[in-house]
């Protein structure tokens, strides 16, 4: 059996009870790089932990190799916990792993986790949606392509004013990203918050506006960026 489970944003107190139980009972744990040491400390002392993280475009292991590890241990009769930061179904390549498991006829279960956007909003005590400011929530990711930072997915026309935009994995060129967003129609004075190492002891919060964002003021990776009129951190 393979469990695709969310480890939450880093703070072990934000794990689901189901995820804790799996950590304590799994024979093999395959964690991403962003799964915190505090979370892995809850694992059974007899569990085999095999890190399978891929960070900053420099993978130590391919996706195909991750699939092979899941299949190898599951077919050997072991309980496999594939542990992903946040929620496994949000920017976690879960679709590829689900397809590999289905093709091999390996039974699996998906265990949701708290995605970083929701944890950050709670920490900042700010809503992501608001009846007077934001009736839409857009989750996106930024990536480097051909040397240029692009926003994915793209939208056509003017970006809706009544939306909160959350960008996972925004890279390090925040000024360029902000300029692109302003060019797409987002007001230059729109509030934004960059949160580094969310929910950990090293959390760093940088609140500003799109036209004032400074690359040097943003904390170390991993970073998540929240943008919108509803974002009003305490």
C-alpha positions in Angstrom: 0.0 0.0 0.0 1.2 3.5 -0.8 0.0 6.6 1.0 0.4 10.0 -0.8 0.2 12.2 2.2 0.5 15.9 3.0 3.0 16.9 5.7 1.7 20.5 6.0 3.8 23.6 5.8 6.4 22.6 8.3 5.0 22.9 11.9 4.3 19.3 13.1 1.3 20.7 15.1 -0.4 21.3 11.8 -0.2 17.6 10.7 -3.5 15.7 10.4 -4.0 12.8 12.9 -4.0 10.5 9.9 -0.6 11.7 8.7 0.8 11.2 12.3 -0.5 7.7 12.4 1.1 6.9 9.0 4.5 8.3 10.1 4.3 6.1 13.2 3.4 2.9 11.2 5.0 3.2 7.7 7.8 0.8 6.8 9.3 3.2 4.2 9.0 7.0 4.1 9.8 8.9 0.9 9.8 12.6 1.9 10.3 15.7 -0.2 13.0 18.2 0.7 10.5 20.6 2.2 9.2 18.2 4.7 10.7 19.5 8.0 13.0 17.6 10.3 10.4 18.2 13.1 7.8 16.2 11.1 10.2 13.4 10.3 11.1 13.2 14.0 7.6 11.6 14.5 8.5 8.7 12.2 8.8 5.2 13.7 12.4 4.4 14.6 12.2 1.3 12.5 11.1 3.1 9.3 13.5 3.4 6.4 13.6 7.1 5.4 14.7 7.7 1.8 14.8 11.5 0.9 13.5 12.1 -2.7 13.5 15.9 -2.8 14.0 18.1 -5.9 14.9 21.7 -5.2 15.7 24.8 -7.2 15.7 23.0 -10.5 18.5 20.7 -9.4 16.9 17.3 -8.8 18.9 14.7 -6.9 16.5 12.1 -8.1 14.2 11.9 -11.1 10.4 11.5 -11.0 10.8 8.1 -12.7 13.1 7.0 -9.9 10.6 8.1 -7.3 8.0 6.0 -9.1 10.3 3.0 -9.1 11.0 3.3 -5.3 7.3 3.4 -4.6 6.6 0.3 -6.7 9.6 -1.6 -5.5 8.8 -1.3 -1.8 5.0 -1.7 -2.2 5.3 -4.9 -4.3 7.7 -6.2 -1.6 4.8 -5.9 0.8 5.9 -2.8 2.6 3.7 0.2 3.7 5.0 3.2 1.8 4.4 6.8 2.9 5.1 9.2 0.1 5.3 12.4 2.1 4.8 15.8 0.4 5.1 19.3 1.8 1.7 21.0 2.2 -1.1 19.2 0.4 -0.1 16.4 -1.9 -2.5 17.5 -4.6 -1.3 21.1 -4.9 1.9 21.5 -7.0 3.2 18.2 -5.8 3.3 16.0 -9.0 0.8 13.7 -7.4 -0.9 13.2 -10.8 2.2 11.5 -12.2 2.6 9.3 -9.1 -1.1 8.3 -9.1 -0.8 7.3 -12.8 2.3 5.2 -12.1 0.5 3.4 -9.2 -2.6 2.8 -11.2 -0.6 1.4 -14.1 1.1 -1.0 -11.7 -2.1 -1.9 -9.9 -0.7 -0.8 -6.6 -3.4 0.2 -4.1 -3.0 3.7 -2.7 -4.7 6.3 -0.5 -4.4 10.1 -0.6 -4.2 11.9 2.7 -4.7 15.7 2.5 -2.6 18.2 4.3 -2.7 21.9 5.1 -1.3 23.7 2.1 1.1 26.6 2.8 -1.2 29.3 1.6 -3.8 28.5 4.2 -1.3 28.2 7.0 0.3 31.5 6.1 -3.1 33.3 6.0 -3.8 31.9 9.5 -0.4 33.0 10.8 -0.8 36.5 9.3 -4.4 36.7 10.7 -5.6 37.8 7.2 -8.3 36.3 5.0 -7.6 35.1 1.5 -11.2 35.9 0.5 -13.4 38.7 1.8 -16.9 39.8 0.8 -15.8 43.4 0.2 -12.4 42.7 -1.4 -11.9 39.2 -2.9 -14.4 36.7 -4.2 -11.8 34.7 -6.0 -8.7 32.8 -4.9 -6.1 31.8 -7.5 -3.3 29.4 -6.7 -0.4 29.5 -9.2 3.3 28.8 -9.4 6.1 30.7 -11.0 9.0 29.0 -12.8 12.1 29.8 -14.9 11.6 29.1 -18.6 14.2 30.1 -21.2 15.8 32.4 -18.7 12.5 34.3 -18.0 10.3 34.2 -14.9 6.8 33.4 -16.1 3.5 33.0 -14.3 1.7 29.7 -14.8 -1.1 29.4 -15.6 -1.5 32.5 -17.7 -4.8 34.4 -18.0 -6.2 36.5 -20.8 -7.4 40.0 -20.3 -7.1 42.1 -17.2 -6.5 40.3 -13.9 -9.6 40.4 -11.8 -9.5 43.1 -9.1 -11.6 41.0 -6.7 -9.0 38.1 -6.6 -6.3 37.0 -4.2 -3.3 35.6 -6.0 -1.1 33.1 -4.2 2.2 32.2 -5.9 4.0 29.1 -4.8 7.7 28.7 -5.7 8.1 32.3 -7.0 11.8 32.1 -7.7 14.0 35.0 -6.6 13.3 37.7 -9.1 10.4 39.3 -7.2 10.8 42.7 -8.8 10.6 41.3 -12.3 7.6 39.2 -11.3 5.8 42.2 -9.8 6.5 44.2 -12.9 4.9 41.5 -15.0 1.9 41.3 -12.7 1.4 45.1 -12.9 1.7 45.0 -16.7 -1.1 42.3 -16.6 -3.4 44.8 -15.0 -2.9 44.4 -11.2 -2.8 47.8 -9.5 0.8 48.8 -8.6 -0.2 49.6 -5.0 -1.8 46.2 -4.4 -0.7 44.7 -1.0 1.5 41.7 -1.1 3.3 39.6 1.5 6.3 37.3 1.0 6.6 34.7 3.7 9.8 32.6 4.0 10.0 29.3 5.8 6.4 29.5 6.8 5.3 28.1 10.2 8.8 27.3 11.3 11.0 29.0 13.9 12.8 30.8 11.0 9.6 32.2 9.5 10.2 35.7 7.9 7.4 38.0 6.8 7.9 40.8 4.4 4.8 43.0 3.8 4.8 45.6 1.1 3.1 46.6 -2.2 3.7 45.3 -5.7 5.4 48.5 -6.8 7.7 48.6 -3.7 8.8 44.9 -3.5 12.5 44.5 -3.1 14.3 41.3 -3.9 16.8 41.8 -1.1 14.1 42.2 1.6 12.5 38.8 0.9 13.7 36.0 3.2 15.4 32.7 2.2 13.6 30.0 0.2 11.2 28.4 0.4 9.0 31.5 -0.1 5.3 31.9 -0.9 3.8 35.2 -2.2 0.3 36.5 -1.4 -1.1 39.4 -3.4 -4.5 41.1 -3.2 -6.6 43.7 -1.6 -7.9 41.2 1.0 -4.3 40.7 2.3 -4.0 42.9 5.3 -1.5 41.2 7.7 -1.6 42.2 11.3 
